[in-house]
Amino acid sequence: MKSTSLSPLKTKVIDLVQSYPLSCPHCGQPMLKNGFKTVNALGPSLHYKPTIWSIRKQKYLCRPSDDCPTTVTQLATVTDIDYRNHIAWAIKQRAMSHD
């Protein structure tokens, strides 16, 4: 984890990496690591500054074989952020709790 601060914006950027072993959902073989995709998400404020999570998510690939006839690709998931969403659940809960 690396933390940087963007001075003009007064925003804290937290750099994270999401990677873990993953098996193909079709054939069960270990998937190959195939680079990263960087996504940015709004996280909880830190020391009263907005926080951006810059997450490098692992991309995975399973090449076609006898057990798996098609190419399968997947992306590492982050449990606190929904698919195609850029706001963490902690931020949504805080927004809903204020009157």
DSSP file (Angstrom, degrees, kcal/mol; ACC not computed):
  #  RESIDUE AA STRUCTURE BP1 BP2  ACC     N-H-->O    O-->H-N    N-H-->O    O-->H-N    TCO  KAPPA ALPHA  PHI   PSI    X-CA   Y-CA   Z-CA
    1    1 A M              0   0    0      0, 0.0     2,-0.4     0, 0.0    15,-0.2   0.000 360.0 360.0 360.0 130.9    0.0    0.0    0.0
    2    2 A K  E     -A   15   0A   0     13,-1.5    13,-3.5     2,-0.0     2,-0.5  -0.983 360.0-154.2-127.1 138.6    1.4    3.4   -1.0
    3    3 A S  E     +A   14   0A   0     -2,-0.4     2,-0.3    11,-0.2    11,-0.2  -0.946  15.0 173.9-117.7 131.8   -0.2    6.7   -0.1
    4    4 A T  E     -A   13   0A   0      9,-2.6     9,-2.9    -2,-0.5     2,-0.5  -0.939  19.6-141.1-130.1 156.0    0.2    9.9   -2.0
    5    5 A S  E     -A   12   0A   0     -2,-0.3     2,-1.0     7,-0.2     7,-0.2  -0.971   6.0-145.9-121.6 131.8   -1.4   13.3   -1.6
    6    6 A L  E >>> -A   11   0A   0      5,-2.3     4,-1.3    -2,-0.5     5,-1.2  -0.812  18.3-161.7 -93.3  98.6   -2.6   15.6   -4.4
    7    7 A S  G >45S+     0   0    0     -2,-1.0     3,-0.6     1,-0.2    -1,-0.2   0.865  81.4  49.9 -54.3 -50.1   -1.9   19.0   -2.9
    8    8 A P  G 345S+     0   0    0      0, 0.0    -1,-0.2     0, 0.0    -2,-0.0   0.850 119.1  38.8 -63.6 -30.8   -4.0   21.2   -5.1
    9    9 A L  G <45S-     0   0    0     -3,-0.6    -2,-0.2     2,-0.1     3,-0.1   0.580  97.8-135.4 -92.7 -10.2   -7.1   19.0   -4.6
   10   10 A K  T <<5 +     0   0    0     -4,-1.3     2,-0.4    -3,-0.6    -3,-0.2   0.892  57.8 141.9  53.8  41.5   -6.5   18.2   -0.9
   11   11 A T  E   < -A    6   0A   0     -5,-1.2    -5,-2.3    38,-0.1     2,-0.5  -0.920  49.1-138.4-115.6 138.5   -7.3   14.6   -1.8
   12   12 A K  E     -Ab   5  51A   0     38,-2.9    40,-3.0    -2,-0.4     2,-0.5  -0.853  15.9-159.7 -96.6 126.7   -5.6   11.6   -0.3
   13   13 A V  E     -Ab   4  52A   0     -9,-2.9    -9,-2.6    -2,-0.5     2,-0.6  -0.937   1.9-163.5-109.8 123.4   -4.9    8.8   -2.9
   14   14 A I  E     -Ab   3  53A   0     38,-2.9    40,-2.9    -2,-0.5     2,-0.5  -0.931   9.8-148.3-107.6 118.8   -4.4    5.3   -1.5
   15   15 A D  E     +Ab   2  54A   0    -13,-3.5   -13,-1.5    -2,-0.6     2,-0.3  -0.776  24.6 173.7 -90.6 124.9   -2.7    2.9   -4.0
   16   16 A L  E     - b   0  55A   0     38,-2.8    40,-2.9    -2,-0.5     2,-0.4  -0.896  23.3-146.9-128.7 156.3   -3.8   -0.8   -3.5
   17   17 A V  E     - b   0  56A   0     -2,-0.3     2,-0.6    38,-0.2    40,-0.2  -0.996   7.0-163.8-125.3 128.8   -3.2   -4.1   -5.3
   18   18 A Q  E     + b   0  57A   0     38,-2.7    40,-2.5    -2,-0.4     2,-0.3  -0.936  31.1 140.0-113.4 107.9   -5.9   -6.8   -5.5
   19   19 A S        +     0   0    0     -2,-0.6    -2,-0.1    38,-0.2    38,-0.0  -0.991  11.1 150.4-149.8 139.2   -4.5  -10.2   -6.6
   20   20 A Y        -     0   0    0     -2,-0.3     2,-0.1    38,-0.0    -2,-0.0  -0.971  52.3 -78.4-159.8 160.7   -5.1  -13.8   -5.4
   21   21 A P        -     0   0    0      0, 0.0     2,-0.4     0, 0.0    11,-0.1  -0.437  51.3-171.5 -65.7 140.4   -5.0  -17.3   -6.9
   22   22 A L        -     0   0    0      9,-0.3     9,-3.1    -2,-0.1     2,-0.3  -0.998  14.5-146.3-139.1 138.9   -8.1  -18.0   -9.0
   23   23 A S  B     -F   30   0B   0     -2,-0.4     6,-0.1     7,-0.3    39,-0.1  -0.785  33.2-100.5-103.1 148.2   -9.5  -21.2  -10.6
   24   24 A C     >  -     0   0    0      5,-3.0     4,-1.4    -2,-0.3    -1,-0.0  -0.448  23.2-140.9 -64.7 132.5  -11.4  -21.3  -13.9
   25   25 A P  T  4 S+     0   0    0      0, 0.0    -1,-0.1     0, 0.0    -2,-0.0   0.703  98.5  43.7 -69.0 -17.5  -15.2  -21.6  -13.2
   26   26 A H  T  4 S+     0   0    0      3,-0.1    -2,-0.0    42,-0.0    -3,-0.0   0.907 131.2  13.0 -92.3 -51.0  -15.6  -24.0  -16.2
   27   27 A C  T  4 S-     0   0    0      2,-0.1    41,-0.1    41,-0.1    40,-0.0   0.612  89.0-128.0-107.4 -14.2  -12.6  -26.4  -15.9
   28   28 A G     <  +     0   0    0     -4,-1.4     3,-0.1     1,-0.3    40,-0.0   0.428  60.9 136.5  83.9  -2.3  -11.3  -25.8  -12.4
   29   29 A Q        -     0   0    0     -6,-0.1    -5,-3.0     1,-0.1    -1,-0.3  -0.435  67.4 -90.6 -75.7 153.1   -7.7  -25.3  -13.6
   30   30 A P  B     -F   23   0B   0      0, 0.0    -7,-0.3     0, 0.0     2,-0.2  -0.421  46.0-126.5 -62.1 135.8   -5.6  -22.4  -12.1
   31   31 A M        -     0   0    0     -9,-3.1    -9,-0.3    -2,-0.1     2,-0.2  -0.546  19.4-114.2 -84.9 150.8   -6.0  -19.2  -14.2
   32   32 A L  E     -C   61   0A   0     29,-3.0    29,-2.2    -2,-0.2     2,-0.4  -0.595  27.4-115.1 -82.2 143.2   -3.1  -17.3  -15.6
   33   33 A K  E     -C   60   0A   0     -2,-0.2    27,-0.2    27,-0.2     3,-0.1  -0.665  32.4-175.5 -77.9 133.3   -2.4  -13.8  -14.4
   34   34 A N  E     -     0   0A   0     25,-3.5    26,-0.1     1,-0.4     2,-0.1  -0.315  45.0 -78.4-131.6  48.4   -2.8  -11.4  -17.3
   35   35 A G  E     -     0   0A   0     24,-0.1    24,-2.7     2,-0.0    -1,-0.4  -0.391  56.8 -75.7  90.3-168.4   -1.9   -7.9  -16.2
   36   36 A F  E     -C   58   0A   0     22,-0.2     2,-0.4    -2,-0.1    22,-0.2  -0.910  20.4-150.3-132.3 157.2   -3.8   -5.4  -14.1
   37   37 A K  E     -C   57   0A   0     20,-2.3    20,-3.1    -2,-0.3     2,-0.5  -1.000  20.5-141.9-125.0 128.2   -6.6   -2.9  -14.6
   38   38 A T  E     +C   56   0A   0     -2,-0.4     2,-0.4    18,-0.2    18,-0.2  -0.793  22.0 178.6 -94.4 128.4   -6.6    0.2  -12.4
   39   39 A V  E     -C   55   0A   0     16,-2.6    16,-3.0    -2,-0.5     2,-0.4  -0.952  17.4-144.1-124.8 147.4   -9.9    1.5  -11.0
   40   40 A N  E     +C   54   0A   0     -2,-0.4     2,-0.3    14,-0.2    14,-0.2  -0.929  19.6 179.9-113.3 136.2  -10.5    4.5   -8.8
   41   41 A A  E     -C   53   0A   0     12,-2.2    12,-3.6    -2,-0.4     2,-0.5  -0.986  32.4-113.5-136.1 145.1  -13.1    4.5   -6.1
   42   42 A L  E     -Cd  52  87A   0     44,-3.0    46,-2.4    -2,-0.3    49,-0.3  -0.663  42.4-175.5 -76.6 123.3  -14.3    7.1   -3.5
   43   43 A G  E     -C   51   0A   0      8,-3.0     8,-0.7    -2,-0.5     3,-0.1  -0.525  35.8 -63.9-110.9 179.6  -13.4    5.8   -0.1
   44   44 A P  E     -     0   0A   0      0, 0.0    -1,-0.2     0, 0.0     5,-0.1  -0.298  64.8 -95.4 -62.2 149.0  -14.0    7.1    3.5
   45   45 A S  E     -     0   0A   0      5,-0.1     2,-0.5    -3,-0.1     3,-0.1  -0.315  33.5-150.8 -66.8 151.0  -12.4   10.4    4.3
   46   46 A L  E >  S-C   49   0A   0      3,-2.3     3,-1.0     1,-0.1   -34,-0.1  -0.980  76.8 -13.0-128.1 116.1   -9.0   10.3    6.1
   47   47 A H  T 3  S-     0   0    0     -2,-0.5    -1,-0.1     1,-0.2    -2,-0.0   0.904 129.1 -56.3  56.5  43.2   -8.1   13.2    8.4
   48   48 A Y  T 3  S+     0   0    0      1,-0.2    -1,-0.2    -3,-0.1    -3,-0.1   0.671 114.8 117.1  64.5  20.7  -11.1   15.2    7.0
   49   49 A K  E <  S- C   0  46A   0     -3,-1.0    -3,-2.3    -5,-0.1    -1,-0.2  -0.942  74.1-106.0-115.1 140.0   -9.7   14.8    3.4
   50   50 A P  E     -     0   0A   0      0, 0.0   -38,-2.9     0, 0.0     2,-0.5  -0.358  38.2-144.6 -58.2 143.1  -11.6   13.0    0.6
   51   51 A T  E     -bC  12  43A   0     -8,-0.7    -8,-3.0   -40,-0.2     2,-0.5  -0.950  12.6-163.6-119.2 131.5   -9.9    9.6   -0.1
   52   52 A I  E     -bC  13  42A   0    -40,-3.0   -38,-2.9    -2,-0.5     2,-0.7  -0.957  12.0-147.5-110.3 127.1   -9.6    8.0   -3.5
   53   53 A W  E     -bC  14  41A   0    -12,-3.6   -12,-2.2    -2,-0.5     2,-0.9  -0.861   8.1-162.8 -91.9 115.7   -8.7    4.3   -3.6
   54   54 A S  E     -bC  15  40A   0    -40,-2.9   -38,-2.8    -2,-0.7     2,-0.6  -0.868  16.9-170.1 -98.2 102.7   -6.6    3.6   -6.7
   55   55 A I  E     -bC  16  39A   0    -16,-3.0   -16,-2.6    -2,-0.9     2,-0.9  -0.846  20.2-154.1-106.1 120.6   -6.9   -0.2   -7.0
   56   56 A R  E     -bC  17  38A   0    -40,-2.9   -38,-2.7    -2,-0.6     2,-0.4  -0.822  22.6-160.8 -89.2 104.5   -4.8   -2.3   -9.4
   57   57 A K  E     -bC  18  37A   0    -20,-3.1   -20,-2.3    -2,-0.9   -38,-0.2  -0.750  17.1-118.6 -93.2 131.2   -7.1   -5.3   -9.9
   58   58 A Q  E     - C   0  36A   0    -40,-2.5    18,-2.7    -2,-0.4     2,-0.4  -0.423  21.7-144.9 -66.9 135.7   -5.5   -8.5  -11.3
   59   59 A K  E     -E   75   0A   0    -24,-2.7   -25,-3.5    16,-0.2     2,-0.3  -0.851  16.4-157.8 -99.7 141.7   -6.8   -9.7  -14.7
   60   60 A Y  E     -EC  74  33A   0     14,-3.1    14,-1.7    -2,-0.4     2,-0.3  -0.875   8.5-168.3-123.0 153.1   -7.0  -13.5  -15.2
   61   61 A L  E     -EC  73  32A   0    -29,-2.2   -29,-3.0    -2,-0.3     2,-0.5  -0.999  11.1-167.3-143.1 135.5   -7.1  -15.7  -18.3
   62   62 A C  E     -E   72   0A   0     10,-2.6    10,-2.2    -2,-0.3   -31,-0.1  -0.973  24.5-143.4-121.3 113.7   -7.9  -19.4  -19.0
   63   63 A R        -     0   0    0     -2,-0.5     5,-0.1     8,-0.2     7,-0.1  -0.356  32.4 -85.4 -74.3 155.2   -6.8  -20.4  -22.5
   64   64 A P        +     0   0    0      0, 0.0     2,-0.2     0, 0.0    -1,-0.1  -0.310  60.6 153.3 -60.7 141.3   -8.9  -22.9  -24.4
   65   65 A S        -     0   0    0      3,-2.9    -3,-0.0     5,-0.1     0, 0.0  -0.842  61.2 -80.4-150.7-174.5   -8.1  -26.6  -23.8
   66   66 A D  S    S+     0   0    0     -2,-0.2    -1,-0.0     1,-0.2     0, 0.0   0.874 131.6  42.2 -64.1 -36.3   -9.9  -30.0  -23.9
   67   67 A D  S    S+     0   0    0      1,-0.3    -1,-0.2     2,-0.0   -39,-0.0   0.748 124.4  35.9 -80.5 -24.5  -11.6  -29.3  -20.5
   68   68 A C        -     0   0    0     -5,-0.1    -3,-2.9     1,-0.1    -1,-0.3  -0.863  66.7-173.1-133.5  95.6  -12.4  -25.7  -21.3
   69   69 A P        +     0   0    0      0, 0.0     2,-0.3     0, 0.0    -1,-0.1   0.675  67.3  49.5 -70.4 -18.3  -13.4  -25.1  -25.0
   70   70 A T  S    S-     0   0    0     -7,-0.1     2,-0.4    -6,-0.0    -5,-0.1  -0.812  91.5 -98.6-120.0 160.7  -13.5  -21.3  -24.8
   71   71 A T        -     0   0    0     -2,-0.3     2,-0.5    -7,-0.1    -8,-0.2  -0.626  38.7-159.5 -75.1 131.0  -11.3  -18.5  -23.5
   72   72 A V  E     -E   62   0A   0    -10,-2.2   -10,-2.6    -2,-0.4     2,-0.4  -0.956   9.7-176.2-116.3 129.5  -12.3  -17.4  -20.0
   73   73 A T  E     +E   61   0A   0     -2,-0.5     2,-0.3   -12,-0.2   -12,-0.2  -0.954   4.9 173.0-123.6 146.3  -11.3  -14.0  -18.6
   74   74 A Q  E     -E   60   0A   0    -14,-1.7   -14,-3.1    -2,-0.4     2,-0.4  -0.954  21.0-139.0-145.2 164.6  -12.0  -12.6  -15.1
   75   75 A L  E     -E   59   0A   0     -2,-0.3   -16,-0.2   -16,-0.2   -17,-0.1  -0.973  33.2-102.6-126.4 139.6  -11.1   -9.6  -13.0
   76   76 A A        -     0   0    0    -18,-2.7     2,-0.3    -2,-0.4   -58,-0.1  -0.286  41.4-136.8 -57.9 145.0  -10.3   -9.6   -9.3
   77   77 A T        -     0   0    0      6,-0.0     2,-0.5   -20,-0.0   -19,-0.1  -0.782   8.5-147.8-109.7 152.5  -13.2   -8.4   -7.2
   78   78 A V    >   -     0   0    0      3,-0.4     3,-1.2    -2,-0.3   -60,-0.0  -0.984  11.8-148.3-115.5 124.1  -13.3   -6.0   -4.2
   79   79 A T  T 3  S+     0   0    0     -2,-0.5    -1,-0.1     1,-0.2    -2,-0.0   0.734  92.4  55.4 -70.3 -22.7  -16.1   -6.9   -1.8
   80   80 A D  T 3  S+     0   0    0      1,-0.1     9,-2.0     2,-0.1     2,-0.4   0.526 103.6  60.8 -87.8  -5.0  -16.8   -3.3   -0.6
   81   81 A I  S <  S-     0   0    0     -3,-1.2    -3,-0.4     7,-0.2     7,-0.1  -0.983  79.9-133.2-127.3 126.9  -17.4   -1.9   -4.1
   82   82 A D    >   -     0   0    0     -2,-0.4     3,-1.5     5,-0.4     5,-0.1  -0.329  41.6 -80.2 -73.4 158.3  -20.2   -3.2   -6.4
   83   83 A Y  T 3  S+     0   0    0      1,-0.3    -1,-0.1     3,-0.1     3,-0.1  -0.343 116.7   6.8 -58.1 134.0  -19.5   -4.0  -10.1
   84   84 A R  T 3  S+     0   0    0      1,-0.2     2,-0.4    -3,-0.1    -1,-0.3   0.784 106.9 117.6  59.5  32.2  -19.4   -0.9  -12.3
   85   85 A N    <   -     0   0    0     -3,-1.5    -1,-0.2     1,-0.0     3,-0.0  -0.957  48.3-166.4-127.0 147.1  -19.6    1.3   -9.2
   86   86 A H        +     0   0    0     -2,-0.4   -44,-3.0    -3,-0.1     2,-0.4   0.105  64.3  83.1-121.4  21.0  -17.1    3.9   -8.0
   87   87 A I  B    S-d   42   0A   0    -46,-0.2    -5,-0.4    -5,-0.1   -44,-0.1  -0.993  74.8-126.4-129.2 127.8  -18.3    4.5   -4.4
   88   88 A A    >>  -     0   0    0    -46,-2.4     4,-1.6    -2,-0.4     3,-0.7  -0.325  22.7-117.9 -69.0 152.3  -17.4    2.3   -1.5
   89   89 A W  H 3> S+     0   0    0     -9,-2.0     4,-2.7     1,-0.2     5,-0.2   0.828 113.2  63.1 -60.1 -33.0  -20.3    1.0    0.7
   90   90 A A  H 3> S+     0   0    0      1,-0.2     4,-1.8     2,-0.2    -1,-0.2   0.878 104.1  47.4 -60.9 -37.2  -18.9    2.9    3.7
   91   91 A I  H <> S+     0   0    0     -3,-0.7     4,-2.3   -49,-0.3    -1,-0.2   0.907 111.5  50.1 -69.7 -42.2  -19.5    6.2    1.9
   92   92 A K  H  X S+     0   0    0     -4,-1.6     4,-2.0     1,-0.2    -2,-0.2   0.904 111.0  49.2 -63.1 -41.3  -23.0    5.2    0.9
   93   93 A Q  H  X S+     0   0    0     -4,-2.7     4,-1.3     1,-0.2    -1,-0.2   0.888 111.2  49.6 -66.2 -38.7  -23.9    4.2    4.5
   94   94 A R  H  X S+     0   0    0     -4,-1.8     4,-0.8    -5,-0.2    -2,-0.2   0.906 110.5  50.2 -66.2 -40.8  -22.5    7.5    5.8
   95   95 A A  H >< S+     0   0    0     -4,-2.3     3,-0.5     1,-0.2    -2,-0.2   0.884 111.4  48.4 -64.9 -38.8  -24.5    9.5    3.3
   96   96 A M  H 3< S+     0   0    0     -4,-2.0    -1,-0.2     1,-0.2    -2,-0.2   0.739 105.8  58.2 -74.4 -22.7  -27.8    7.6    4.2
   97   97 A S  H 3< S+     0   0    0     -4,-1.3     2,-0.3    -3,-0.2    -1,-0.2   0.671  89.0  87.0 -83.8 -15.9  -27.3    8.1    7.9
   98   98 A H    <<        0   0    0     -4,-0.8     0, 0.0    -3,-0.5     0, 0.0  -0.637 360.0 360.0 -85.4 141.6  -27.2   11.9    7.8
   99   99 A D              0   0    0     -2,-0.3    -1,-0.1     0, 0.0    -3,-0.1   0.458 360.0 360.0 -81.1 360.0  -30.5   13.8    7.9
